[in-house]
Each structure stands twice: as structure tokens, then as C-alpha cells.
Amino acid sequence: MKEEKECIFLILSKLKGPFHIFAYTFLSTIDAMGDKFIIPNLEGVCESLVREEIKISTLEITSSSSKALSTSHSKGKDKQQSKHQTTNPSPQQVPKSKYSQPTSNPTCFYCKKTGRKSNICKKKDYDDK
């Protein structure tokens, strides 16, 4: 029985990825229950791991199919948007350098003066009135 326990703990210590949660839960339960926890035999742990693998694969299939559905749904929206799209490029099509300004010395997009942004531009305020 002692060799089985060592084998179980060795297996649990090597689990990675989504199985890490299984191992963490198992070991946390042992810590929380102390002497009251009865460690299952190696066969029981292996059966639990197989059930966990089935759960994980089911979740992965579900999440990948929902991603596929959302992708196909968004493609339909893209086609509709492309019909009504103006000639202005989207931020993804234009390099970021044209949209972003250094925060230490901003440039007004309206009057092109440095040191202020268009939301506090006096020329823009005057022209708007």
C-alpha cells in the first residue's frame, strides 16, 4: 500500500495543463481532511483521471465549437459591414504611429500645434462657434 501511495503522489506531481487542477484539488482535499481522508487505491485514481480526461475533452470540444460558431457569425457581419464601409481606413489597417502620439508632447489633430490636444484647442473652439 505504501508503494501505491508513493506512485499516486508521483503521478499527481507530474500532471500538467488542465490536469493540474485535478491534482491540486486532490492534494488540497488531503490537506483539509487530514487523517479522515482515505486515499484511494491506484486503480481508483486512474479511473478518476480517465473521467477527468473525458470532462476536459468535452469542454475543449464545446469551447472550440462555440468559437467556430462565433467566428462564422462574425464573418457574416463583416460582409454586411464591407457593403457600407467608407474609404476611411480602420485603425487595424493603418500603422499605429499615425494614430498614437507621445504622451509627453501631444500634437493637436485640428491645428497641428504641439503641446495640446484637439479637445482643448482654442482654434477649434473658435471655429465651432
C-alpha positions in Angstrom: 0.0 0.0 0.0 2.9 2.4 0.7 4.3 1.9 -2.8 0.9 2.6 -4.2 0.6 5.9 -2.3 4.1 6.9 -3.5 3.1 6.1 -7.0 -0.1 8.1 -6.7 1.7 11.1 -5.4 4.3 10.8 -8.1 1.6 10.7 -10.8 -0.1 13.7 -9.2 3.1 15.7 -9.1 3.7 15.2 -12.8 0.3 16.3 -14.0 0.3 19.5 -16.0 -2.1 21.6 -18.0 -5.7 21.1 -17.3 -4.9 18.1 -15.1 -3.1 20.3 -12.7 -6.4 21.4 -11.3 -7.3 17.7 -10.6 -4.0 17.2 -8.7 -4.3 20.4 -6.8 -7.9 19.6 -5.7 -6.9 16.0 -4.7 -3.9 17.3 -2.6 -5.9 20.1 -1.1 -8.6 17.7 0.0 -6.0 15.5 1.7 -4.6 18.6 3.5 -8.1 19.8 4.5 -9.3 16.4 5.8 -6.1 15.2 7.3 -6.4 11.7 8.8 -10.1 11.5 7.9 -9.3 11.3 4.2 -8.9 7.8 2.8 -6.5 7.7 -0.1 -8.0 5.6 -2.9 -6.0 2.8 -4.5 -4.0 3.4 -7.7 -6.8 1.9 -9.8 -9.3 4.4 -8.3 -7.0 7.3 -9.0 -6.5 6.1 -12.6 -10.3 5.8 -13.1 -10.7 9.3 -11.8 -8.1 10.6 -14.2 -9.8 9.0 -17.1 -13.1 10.6 -16.1 -11.3 13.9 -15.8 -9.8 13.5 -19.3 -13.3 12.9 -20.7 -14.6 16.1 -19.0 -11.6 18.1 -20.3 -12.0 16.8 -23.8 -15.7 17.5 -23.7 -15.1 21.1 -22.6 -12.5 21.6 -25.3 -14.9 20.4 -28.0 -17.6 22.6 -26.6 -15.4 25.7 -26.4 -13.9 25.1 -29.9 -17.4 24.6 -31.4 -18.7 27.8 -29.8 -15.6 29.6 -31.1 -16.4 28.3 -34.6 -20.0 29.5 -34.3 -18.9 32.9 -33.1 -16.4 33.2 -35.9 -18.9 32.2 -38.6 -21.4 34.6 -37.1 -18.9 37.5 -37.2 -17.9 36.7 -40.8 -21.5 37.4 -41.8 -21.3 40.7 -40.0 -18.0 41.6 -41.8 -19.7 41.0 -45.2 -22.5 43.4 -44.2 -20.2 46.0 -42.9 -18.0 45.9 -46.0 -21.0 46.9 -48.1 -21.4 50.1 -46.0 -17.8 50.7 -45.4 -16.4 54.2 -46.1 -13.0 54.9 -47.6 -11.6 55.8 -44.2 -9.2 53.1 -43.1 -9.8 51.3 -39.8 -7.1 51.5 -37.1 -6.1 47.9 -37.9 -5.2 48.9 -41.5 -3.2 51.9 -40.6 0.1 51.7 -38.7 -0.3 52.8 -35.1 2.2 55.6 -35.4 -0.4 57.6 -37.4 -2.9 57.3 -34.5 -0.8 57.4 -31.4 1.1 60.4 -30.2 3.7 60.5 -27.5 2.1 61.5 -24.2 4.9 63.8 -23.1 4.4 66.2 -26.1 1.0 65.8 -27.7 0.1 67.4 -31.0 -3.4 68.8 -31.8 -5.0 67.0 -34.7 -7.0 70.1 -35.5 -4.5 72.9 -35.7 -1.3 70.8 -35.6 0.3 72.7 -32.8 2.3 70.8 -30.3 1.6 70.9 -26.6 -2.1 70.3 -26.6 -4.8 68.0 -27.9 -7.8 68.8 -30.1 -10.2 68.6 -27.2 -8.7 71.8 -25.7 -7.8 73.5 -29.0 -8.7 77.2 -28.9 -8.8 77.4 -32.7 -11.2 74.5 -32.8 -13.4 76.1 -30.2 -13.4 79.4 -32.0 -14.2 77.8 -35.4 -17.0 75.7 -33.9 -18.8 78.9 -32.6 
